[in-house]
Amino acid sequence: MPKQKSNRGAAKRFMALGSGKIKRKKAFHSHILTKKTTKRKRNLRKMTFVSSAEIRRVKKMLLI
């Protein structure tokens, strides 16, 4: 039986930590930035964690 392949799109977007949490970048920071406040844009730069509702799905894509 061949090796399983992880979802390459997910592998580029998510990063698993030793604690079992999964880090992700925030959305809405690629374009149409003029109407967004400086505070909002600054907060969008930061990394965050995948929600508990989605962790199972992401781990399955990453084969964790």
N, C-alpha and C positions, 0 to 999 in steps of 0.2 A: 504494500500500500504506500502511495507517495506521501511525502510530508505535507502537512497542512500549511496553507499560506495565510498570513495575516492580511487584513484589509489595508492596502498600501495608503489609501487616502486617510484612513484613521491613524495609521502609524505616523504620518507626517503632522497630524494635528494634536495628538494626545501624548502625554508622557506619564508613565506609571512611576510612582514613588515607592520606596521601601515600606511605607506605612500602609500601602494598599489603596491609597487615594490616587486619583488621576488628575493631572494638571492639564489645563487648556487655556487658550488665549481667548479673550473676549471678542465678540462680533461687533459690527458697526463702526470700525475704525479705519476703513479702507478708502472711502470717498464720501462726498457731500459733508465735508468737515466744517464748512464755513458757518452753517447755522447751529452747530453744536458748541456748547460753552467750553471754555478752557478747562474747567473743572471736570466736566464729563469726558473730554478727550484724554485728560491726564489719567483718569480712573480706568479708561478703556485700555491703556497701555499695560496695566498690571495683569498678571496671570491669576487664574482662579481655579476652583476645583469643579469637577463634573458633579452634578447633583446625584443624590442617593438613588433617585428613580432611574437614572440613566447608566449608572455604573456597571450593571450587569451586562447591558447591551454593548457598551464600549469594551469591556474586558473580553467579551466573546469575539469582537472584531480584532482585538489585539492578540488573541490567543493566550490570555493570562490565566 
